[in-house]
Amino acid sequence: MALTRLHAFKQQIKPFLPESALIEDYSRRYAYGTDASFYRLIPELIVLVSNQNQARQVIIAANEQQVPITFRAAGTSLSGQAITDSVLVLLCDSWSKFEILDDAEAIRLQPAIIGARVNQVLAPFGKKIGPDPASINSCKIAGMAANNSSGMCCGVAQNSYHTVKDMTLIFADGTVLNTADSQSCNAFLQSHSPWVDELMNLVDSVKQNPDLSERIAHKYRLKNTTGYGLNALLDFSDPIEIIKHLIIGSEGTLAFIADITYHTVVEHKYKHTGFFIFDDISKVCELVQRLSELDVAAVELLDKRALMSVSEHAIMPKEVASYPEHSAALLVELRAENAQALDVLTNVTEQLLAEFKQSQLAAIEFSADSARNAALWNIRKGTFPAVGAVRETGTTVIIEDVAFALDKLAEGVNALHQLFIKYGYDEAIIFGHALAGNLHFVFTQAFDTPEQVSRYEQFMADVANLVAVELKGSLKAEHGTGRNMAPFVVTEWGDDGFAVMVALKALFDKQNILNPGVIINHDKNAHTQHLKVMPKSDDIIDTCIECGFCEVVCPSKGLSLTPRQRITLWRHRTELHNQLLTTDDVASKQKLNQKLSVIEADFKYLGIDTCAATGLCGLKCPVGINTGEFIKSLRAKQASSSKVALSLSRFASK
């Protein structure tokens, strides 16, 4: 990006933003630029926006000056869709208002409100929003919609695509469309008539391609967030509805979501939860198929390795280590509108489970005990961080999510296990939302040698072929495409499906300024570039997976740095130190020393002086890191150094 274009961009947006909204210093650009993925790009500029007009002016300037921009909500995304080396646009927390509509049948939300907060305000009405990602306590609503996040109970029917009611959108040319306002819709259709014609021509081209139409229908019977939501081209005939549903899952590459209105769903208060372990994962997958025929709210699958990763939980059976290699567990939750209906459903489910009694190794029977059931869910939620907590220092944790048709689930699980063996991922575990055929697999990966990068590259190629080609599944079920899966979108959708996606991107964003490189990326090696460095830097923080779950409770958020940002900047300090030790070139050493000096000077205020050290971050951290303790240790070292310096100065003066 030419610096002259960036300068012109800054000059154009300055009249619409407070001075503090433009962040240019290296330390904060690096710290604020991190997200939960295993990719790293350092933005040239960070812009904070807190209302619709500010966002619109930023987009207009970016389009006119041809400066790429990437929107960031909470940065909990896992596939590299919220990072950039150009301009990163962050949503301020103040942009978090809501309006309950139609007796809580719907709710209008500003983009920066936290997902869990939405459910809190809906709870008195017995309602919630459909999407329920694991990051709901930290992620913001615009990110949930932009990634079509789902979760443990959401399935397909209650995701953002199926529960969105309306949106206010800002397109790349600065046009605002409020889909809830008929005047806004009519004005858009008139002013963009040729544009709408192009969109509808694309719709016709898909409808006239029976193979692609059938592929789309099959893919969206499953969970699928790979590429753009081509199902919108078949599900709707009204261009406004098509536009609205294309934006869901588009990862900020087609338009900016300035607000979103969801249809709410019922939150049943009558619940039973149980946990059942069986000796054969194929039998478990057969049981999942049978459970899918009942009105079951959630079925979470954990393979033997996943069970071992959380075996220290008090509620877990003590014999897990002795269970057969192919054993697996199901966490089953039942919900109903009243106690009688719940009892009926429980009895039916227990009768089905009894048919698999011979394969059962252990059972924690159905109960309404909320404390005990929370402990069961903590087993499931603890699997991902458990791998992160024991990973070798210097490696990163990678979590992939795929989906299979239920009749292919057992074959998919067994094939993934074979790939783990083939590539030596001995620590890899599988768990997931079994009712949707949605499996997550977690493994650790180093990227510090060409051999390690090649290993990952070959593994992902085999995974893509297995899931998308051999078993006709989804390469991304709920985590979004990002940079990580962008090279494989064509594998999933074929040349004709990918061509439609390329055409959609060009139609919505002619200048390619909205989050370029995400979803549409013609570089086949994009997923192995710009990889994070995770050096050993301090025992207290080395297990951090940079998920961002800590940020929502940090008192210094918005003032200086969050716990995640403190850790990522300290790691960068360590990385620069390591590079200095291995670099002989004088010019390179000078540049490294300059960066290091800047970070160490800035970290005193940003990292140390402004940390409240309350320990709240440790309560939210999935691997139990109390960043406040880390900062206290740095303060202690500072104090010790100050005492030594004082003694030396007194000695010298004498």
N, C-alpha and C positions, 0 to 999 in steps of 0.2 A: 504494500500500500504506500503510495507516494505521500511523503510528509506534507507536501503542499495541499493535497486533498484533505488530509486530517486537520491541518491548520484551518482551512476554509470551513470544514465541518464544525470545528469548535467555535469559530467566529459566528457562524450562523445560529448556533443553539444558545449561545451565551445570554442573549436578551430574555430568554424564556426560563432560565434556571438560576437558582442561587449559586454563588461562587463555590460553595462547599459541595455542590452536586457534581463537579468535575474533579476526578481524582487522577493525578498524573505522576505522583511519586512512585519510584520503583517498588518500595517495600509493600505498599498497599496494593499496587497493581498485581504483584505476585501473590500476596495473601488472599485478596478478594477473588482472584482468578481461579482458585481451586474449586473443584466439585467432588462428588463422591465416586467418580469414575477413576480408571487407572491411566488417564491421559492428562497431559499438562501442556497448556499454552498460556503465554503471558500476554494479557491485553495491552495494547498501546495506550488505551484510555478507558476509564470507567466512568459511566454516567449514571447518576441516581435519579430516578423519576418517581414522582409521587402523585401524579394525576394524569388524566387523559390528554389534556392539551400538551403537557410536557412530552409525553410519549409520542404524540402526533408530530410535534415539531422536530423531534429527534429523527423520526422516520423520514420525514420530508427532506431534512438536511442530508441524511445518509443517501437517499435516492438521488438527490440533485448533485451531490459531490462524489457519488459512487464509492462510498465508504461502507464496507460490510459491518453489520451490527448483529449481535447475538443477545437475546433476551434471557435473563436469569431470574428465576423465582427464588426457591430456597437452596438450589444446588444439591439436591439429594439424588439426582438422576445418576444412573450407573453406566451408561453407554457412551459417554463423551459428547452429549448433545448440548451441553451448557458451558462450553469453553470456547475461547477465541484468541487469536493473536491480533485482532483488530480492535473494535469497540465493544465492550461488554456493558449492557444496559441492565442495571439492577433495580428491582421493584422495592421501593421503601415500604417498611412495615405500616406506615400511616395510611396506606392505600388499602384498608382492610374493613370497609363498611359492609353491612349486609341489610337486606330487606326481606322479611318473611311475607309471602304472598299467598292469597287464596286459602286462608286458614291452614297454612303450613303445607299445602299441596305442592308448593314451589318456593324457591328461595333465590333471590338475586344477590350475587356476590361480587365484590371488587377483587382484583386479581391477586392481592398479596395476603389475603386472609388464610390462616392455617386450617387445614382440613379438619382436624380434631375440634377446633373452635366452632366450626359450622355444626358439627354433630352435637356439641354442647348446647347451642342455642335452639336446636331442633328437638332435643330430648324431651322437654316438657310436653311436646305435642305427640310423642310416640313415633317420631319420624327421624330419618337420617338421610344423607346423600348416598347414592349407590356405591360409588368407588370406595374401596377400603384398603388402600395399599399399606404395607407394613410401616411405611414412613409417614403415616397420616398425622402423627403428633408433631411432625416437623415440616412437612412439605406444604407448599402454598397451592391454592386452588387453580391458578393459571397453569402451573406446572403439571398438576394432575390432569387437567383437560388437554394440555398440549402433548402429553405423553399417552393419553388414554389409559392412565393407570387403573388397575383393577384391584385384585387382592384376594383374601382368603375366602370370603363369602360372596363376593360380587359376581363371580362367574362372567358370562357374556351379557346376560340380560340386563344387568344393572350397572354396566360400565358407563363412562361419560357419553359414548356414542349413542347409547340407547336411552339415556336419561336427560340429555341436554334439551332445554326448552328454547332458550334464546341466547344471543350473544351480542355484544357490541364489539366490532372488529375495526382495526385500522390496517388498511392495505399499504403496500409498498409505495404507492403514489400519494399517500396521505388521506385517501378517501375513508370516511367513517361510515360504517353500516351498522345500524341498530336493527336487528332482525325482529325485535318486539314492536317496532314502530312502523306501521304501514306506509306512512309518508316517506320515511327513510328508505324503505325497501323499494317503493315506486320510483323515488328519485335515483336510486342506484341503478335500477333496471333501465331507466331512460338514459342516464349519463354514460352508462357502460354497455350500451346495447350491442356494439360489435364484439365486445369482450364476452358478454353472455352468450352470444351466438357461437363463439369459439368453444366455450365450455360445453354447450349443448351438442356441438359437433363431436366432441370427444365422447360424450355420453352415447351418442348414436354409434360411434365406431366400436365401442365396447359391446353394445347390445347386438351389433351385427357380427361379432366374433364369438360364436357359440363355445369354442374351447376355452377362451378367456373367461367368458361369463360363468361357465361351469366351475372353472378353477376358483374364481372369486367366491362363488356360492359355497364351495367346499371349504376354502380357507377360513371363511368367517362363520362357519359352524363351530370352529375352534376359536380359542383366543388367538388374536393375531395383531401385532403392532409393527410388523415389518413393512416399511415403506408407507405410502399414503393409503388412506382408507378407500380403496377402489369400490367397496360395497356401496358407498354413497352414490355412485354413478348408476347403480342398478336399483337401489332401494327407494329412490325419490325421483320425481319428475319436475318438481318445482325448483328452479335454479337457486332460490334463497336457501331452501332446505339442503340442497346439494352442497352449496358453499359452506353452510354451517357445519355439516357433518364431515366435510373434507378437512376443516380446520382442526377437528378433534384428532389428536395423534400426529399432527403435522410438525411438532417440535419447533415451533417458531420459525418455520421456513416459508410459510405462505402468508401469514398475517399475524398481527398482535391482538391478543385477547384483552380488551379493556374492561369487560365485565362478562359474567356468565350467569345464566339462570338455569337451575336444575329442577326437574321434577323430583320430588322427594320420594322415598320408599318407606315402608313400614318397618319400624324397629320393634320386633316382638320381645316382650320382657320375660316370657316363659321359655326357659332353655334347659336342656339336658346335655351333658357332655360326657364322653367316655373315651377310653384309650385302650387299644387292642393290638397285641403283638402276635404275629404268625410266623411259621417256620419257612415259608416259601413266598417270595415276592410275586411269583406268577399267580398264586392263589389269591394274594392280596389284590392284584389288578382285576382278577375275575370278580372278587367281592365288590370292588369299586363300581364295575359295570352294573352289578345288581343293585347297589345302593343308589345309583343314578336314576333308577326307575321309581324311587321313593321321593318324598318331599323332604329331602335332607338338606340342611343349611350349609354345612361345610364338612369336607372330608380331606384331611391333611395326611399325606404319605411321608414316611421317613424310612430310609433304607438302614441296613445294619450299621454302616459307617456313621450315619447321622445320629443314630441312637447312641453309639459309642461317644460321640462328641459331646453329648449332654448327659452322660451316664452318672455324673456326680450330683445331679438334681435329686433332692431328697425323696421326691415322689416316684422316681424311676425304680423299676424292679432291679434288685441287686445282681441278678444272674445274666445281665445283658451280654457281658463279655463271652459267656459260654454259649450263646445262641448261635445257630447255624449261620454260615456266611451269607446265605440268601434270605435270611429272615427280614421282616419289615413290619412297620406298625402303621395303624390308622388312628388318627385323632378325629372323632366324629362328633359333630354338634347338631342337635335337633332343636328347632324353634317352632312355636305355635302361638296363636292368638289367645288361648286360654289353657288352663291346667288340664281340662278333660281332653282336648285335642292333642296336647303334648303327650299325655299318657297313652293314647291310642297309637300315635306315631312311634313312641318308644317301644311299645309291645310288638309292633310289626317289625321294627328294626332288630329287636332282640331275637325274634324268630328267625330272621335271615342270618344273623350272626351265628345262631345255633347250628346252622347247616355247615358251618366252617369250623366247628368245635374241634375236630380232630387235628387241625393245623394250628390251633391256638396255643401259644406258649404262655401268655400272661394276659390279664385283663384288669382294667380299672373301670368298673361298671358305671353305667349312666347315673348321673346324679345332678341335682339342681344346686348343690353346694357351690356358691360363687367363689369362695376362697380356694377350694380344692380345684375347681375348674380353671381358675386363673393360673394355678400352678401347672396344670396340664398345658395350657396355651403357652406358658413360659418355656416349656420344653421345646415346643415347635419354634417359637420366636428366638430361642437361644442357639439354634443350629448355625446360622450364618456367622454371628459374632464369635461362636466357639472356635471356628476355624481361624478367624482373624486373630484370636487371642493366643493361639499356639503356633502361628506361622513363623517360619524362620525369618529373622531380621534381615531386611533388604529385599524381601519378596512382597508382592502385593496380593490382595485377595480378589479373585475374580468370581463373579456370580453371573451365570448365564441362565436364561429361561427359555424353554422350548415348550411346544404343545403337540400332543399326538391325539388322534382319534382314540376313543377308549378301547376299541378292539385292537389297537396297536400299542397300547400302553406298556404291557409286559415286554413285548419285543423291543420297544424303545429303551426301557430301563436296562434290560440285559445287554443291549448293544452299547449303550453309554458306558456301562461297567467294563466292557471289553476294550473300549477306547481308553479308559483310564489306565488299564493295565498296559496297553500297547505303548502309551506315552509316559508311563511312570508317574502318573498323578496318584500316588498311593494314599494321599490324604483326602482325595475328592469325596464329597458326599452328595447324596440326592435327597431332596425333599420337595414338597410342592402341593399344589391345589388339585388333588386327584380327580375331583368331580369334573373339572374342566380339562383333564388330561395334561395339566400344566405342571411341568417339572422344573425346579431350579437345581442346578448343580454348581457346587462351590469348590474351588481349588486354589492353590497358591502358585504364584508364578514369579520367577525372577526375569528381569529383562536386561541384565548387566553384561551379557555376552551374546555374540551373534548366534551361538548354538541354542541358547535359551529362547531367543526371539524366533528362530527357525522352528523349534519344537512347538511353540505356541501357534505359529502360522500353520504348520501341517496339521496340528490337532484341530484347529478351527475349520480347516478345509474339509477334514473328514467328518466333523460334526455337521457342517452344512450339507454335505452330500447325504449323510445318514438321515437327517431330519427332513430336509426339504425334498430330496429326490427319491430316496428309497422308501421312506415311510409317509411321504406326502403330508408332513406336519408343518408347524410354524417355527421359524427360527427365532422369532421374538414374540412372546406371548403377552407380556405386559411391561417390559422395561424399556421399550422404545428402540428405534433403530440406531440413532446416533452415528458416531464414527466407527464404532465397533462392528456393526453389522452392515454398514453401507456398502462395502464391496460385495456382499452376498445377496443384496436385494434382487438382482437379476437371477440368481440361483433359485430364489424362492418363487419369483413371479414369471420367469421366462422373458425372452426378448420383447414380446408384444406387451406384456404387463408393465415391464420397466419403461418401455417407450411412452406409454400413457402417462406414467409418473413424471418422466422428463418433460413431457408436454405440459403437464399441470404446473410444474415448477416454473417453466418459462412463461406461462400465461399469468400466474399470480405475481411473479417477481422477475420482470424482464431484465433488470440490471443485476440480478443474482446478489442482492445485498443482504437478504434475510438469512442469517445463519448458514452461509455457504459451506459445503463439504459435509453437511449432515443430511441424511437420507439419500440424496443424490450426490454420489461421489464416484467419478470414473477412475480413480486411482485404486487399483486392485490391492495395494499394500497400505491403504489408509489406516487399517486396524492395527498395524504394527509400527506406526509412527507417532511421535510426540508422547512417548510413554513416560509415566511418572518415575522419578527416582525416590526410593524410600530408604535412605541410609539410616544406620543405627546412630541415634543422636542422644538418647537418654532413656534409661530403663523405665522411667515412669510413663513415657509417652510412646515408646517404640511399637506398642501393639495397636496404636490408633489406625483405623482404616479410613479416616477422613470422610465419614458418612454424613456428618453435619447434624446429627440428632441432638448434639449438645447446644446448638446455637440458639434455639428458641428460648432458653432460660438464662442466657448469659447477660448479666447486668451491663456489661460494657459494649454489647452489640449496638452498632450505630455510632458509638463514640470512638472506639479504636479497633480492636480485634476481638473476634470470638475465640473460644478454645480451639476449634479446628484451624482457624487462621493463625493463631499463635504457634500451633504445632507445625503447620506447613511452612511457616517462615523460619522457624528454628531448624527444621530439617534442611531447608535451603542453605542456611548458614553452614550447617555441617557439610552439605554437598560441596559448597565453595571451598571450605577448608580442605576437604579430601582432594579436590581438583588441584589446589595449590601444591599439595604434597607430590603430585604426580606430573606436574607441568614444569618443563624446563625453559620454554619460550618466554623471553623477557616481556614482550608485548602482551602475551596472554596473561602472565602473572600480574601485570599492572592492571589489566581490566578486572581480573578476579578480585584483586585487593580493593579496587574502587567499589565494586559491588558489595563486598564483605563489609567495608567500612560504613557504607550507607546503611546496610541492614542492622549492624550492631548499634549504630547511633540511633536509628529509628526504633529498634526493639525495646530500648530502655523505656520509652514512653508508651508505645503502642502495645508492647507485650507485657512489660513488668509493672510499670507504675500505675497503669489503669486497670489492672486485673483485680477484681473484688475478692478473689480467692474464697468464695463462699462454698465451693464444693457442689453447687447445684448441677454443674456439668457432669459430675460423676454419677449423679442419680439418673441422668438421661443416657449416658454412654453405654452402648451395648457390650463393651468390653471392660467397663468399670474404671475408666481413666478419670482421675480427678486432676484436671489441668491446674487447678489452684495449688495443689501440692507441688507440682512441677515449678510453678512460678515462685512459690515460697522457697524452694530449694535454690533458685537463682538469686533471690533476695538475700538468702543466707550467705551465698558465695560472695555477693557484692559487699555485704557488711564485713565479712572476713577480710576481703581484699582492702577495704577502706581502713580497717584497723592496722593491717600490715603497712599500708602506705603512710598512715599517720605516724607509726613508730619509726619508719625509715626517715621521714622528714624531720622528726625531732632529733634523731641521731645526727643527721646531716647538719642541722642548724647548730648543734653543739660543737 
